[in-house]
Amino acid sequence: MMWTLVSCILYVFALSKLDLWAVLATADELLKEVKTEVVSKPEQCTQKSKKGDLINAHYDGYLLDGSQFYCSRTDKAGHPQWFVLGVGQVIKGLDIGMMDMCAGEKRKITVPSDLAFGKNGKGPVPPNATVVFEVEVLSVSRGPRSMEAFTLIDLDQDRSLTKAEVKEYLKLEYEKGGKPRDDPFYEKIIADIFRKSDRDRDGLISSKEYNIYEHDEL
């Protein structure tokens, strides 16, 4: 307990010299503001979602009056959404509310405006609106964000990833989990990964683009 407290104090002081208790209070408030309700959960759960994992999920968004503003089952031909958890590819409230989920789990996540679409709103979501998401996670796999994973994917060790290398990695991961998929399945994931990670659009993911934290914190 004492070692953990000392580590936290040194960490916070080195990074920002902010008051430790203010930082801890802010983090605690964010967790309290996002309300999660487990609707259903499988009895067997071999892997829970964490920051940096690759998530495949359906989610429906509602305003507090019950009106629906988004449905992944009707958007983009009804395909579930792929994203890396905890890195800002979805709204902050979902990044928080979808932590520690199992494949097959369903949750109801209530997100305050500050962690959703804020004072400007977005599309059918008005300004300063609290929103509710009904989420179903279909799969959780180790995401392409740790430098350990980068080394495994980078077969020719040239410090950049090709689509072929990413595909080979994904195939091995799914086959290892006993869930091999066909080529169109992998191609869709790869296209989404490169759209979000290949920032200079050169057809490769560099080590810097890949590790968006710029250090191995996963």
N, C-alpha and C positions, 0 to 999 in steps of 0.2 A: 504493500500500500504506500509506504513512504517512498520507495524507489519510483513508483509510478508518478507520484505527485512531483518529485524532484525533476523527473524527466519532462513532465508537462511544462514546468516552470522554465526550464532551460530552453525547451523548444520554442515556447511562445516568446521568451525574451530575445532569443537569437533572431527570430523571424521578424517581429514587429515591435517588440518592447511594449505591447499593449498590456493592460491589466488582465491577469489570468482569469479572474473571476468574471469579468465582463465577457471574455471570449467564451468561456464555458456556459455562461447564462444564455448568450446568443445562440449557440449550438443547440442547447436544450430547448429554447423557445421554438426553433425551427421544427424540431421533432414533434413538439406538442401541437403546433399549428396544423400539421398534416395528420388527419385522422384516418386510420386504417381499420377496416373491418374484414376479417377473414370470412368469406362466404362459404367456401369449401376448400378442402385440402386433401391430397392423396395420403393414404396411410404410409406408403413408402416414399421417402424423399432422400435421394442419394446426393443431391447437390443443391444448395440454396444460392440464390442470386447474390452477387456482391459487386462492388464497384469494379468496372472494367469488363464484366461478363457480357457476352453476346446474347441478347434476349430476343425471342420470337414470341409475339403476343398480339392478341386482339384487345382493343379497348374502345369503349363507348363513352362519350363525354356528355354530361347533362348540366344544365343550370339548376339552381335550387328550386325553381318552379316546376321542374320535371321535363322541360323542353330539351330535346336532344340537339346538340350542335355538331357532333361528330360520331361517325360509326365506321370503324375499320373494316367491317364486313361488307360495306357497300362502297367504300373508297378504294381506288386502285384495283378494281376487279375483285374486291373482297379478299385480297391476300393479307395475311397477318403481317404486322410490322416488325422489321428487324432494326435493332438499335443497340448501341453499347451503353450499358447502364452507368449512371453516375458521372457522365462527361458532358452533359448539356445537349444531348441529341433529342431529348424530350424536355418538357417543362420541369423546372426544379422540383415541384411537388411530386411528380411521378418518379424522378430520380430518387427521392427520399422514400416515398411510399411503396416502391416496388423492391426495396432491399429485403433480402432473406426470404424470397419467394421460391417455391418449388415448381417444377414443371407439372402442369395439371391443376395448379392452385388458382382460385378465383378470389379477388378482393374488391371491396368498395373503398375508394380512396377519395376523401374530401380535402380539397386543396384551397386555401385562402388566396385571395387576389394577388398578394405580393409574391406568391410562389407559383402563380399560374400566368395570366395574361396582363396583370398589372393595371395601371391607371388608364392605359390606352385601349385595352381590350384587343380583340382580334376577330375579324369577320363577324359571325353572329354572336360572339361573346361580348357583352357590353363592358364598359370600363368598370374597374373595381369589383368584378364579379367573382364570388366563390363558385368553384366548379366541382362536380362529382364525376369520378371515372369508375366504370365497372371494368375490371381488368381480368383477363384470363391469360396466364403464361403457358405457352405451348412447349417451349424448350429453353433450357439454360445451358450454355456451354462456355468454356473458358475463352474469354474475349481476346482479340489481338491487340493487347496494350502493354503487357509486361515485356521487359527486355529479354527475359528468359524465353518467352514464347517467340519473340522476334528471331532469336538465334535458331530455334527449332524450325521456323518457317523458312528462313533464309538459307536454302539448300546450297547455293553456290558461295555463300559468305561474302557477298559483295556489298553488304549493308544497305540493300534495297530489296523490296519485295515485288515480284511479278505476279500477275493474275494466276499463272500456272502454279506458282509456289503456294499462294494462299489457298487455291483450290485443293492441292494435295494435302495441305494441313487440315482443312475442314473435312475432307473425306476420311482421313485417318481418325479424327476426333469422333465423327458420327459412327464410323464402323466400330471403333473401340467401345462406344456406348450401345452397340447392338442395333443401331438405327441407320443403316446405309440408305442413301437417297440417290435419285437419278440426277443426270447432268443439269437439267433446267433448274432444279432446286438449288444446286451450288452456284450456278451462273447468276441467279437472282441475288443471292447473298453477296457474291463478289462484286457485282455491279453497285450494290448499295454501299459496301465498304469503301470501294474506290471513289464513289461519288462524294462520300463524307470525309475521306482521309487524304486523297491525292490532291492536295491543295494547289500544286503548280500544274496539274493536269498533264504530266509527262508520261502517264501510263505506268508509273512506278510509285511505291510508297517508301519514302526514305525513312531512315531510323528516326529522324526528327519528326517527320509527319506521323509516323506510327506511334511513337511514345509522346503523346501530347502533353504529358506532365513534365517532360524533359528530365525526369529522373525516375528510377524504378520504384514506385511506391505501391504497386499493387501486390 
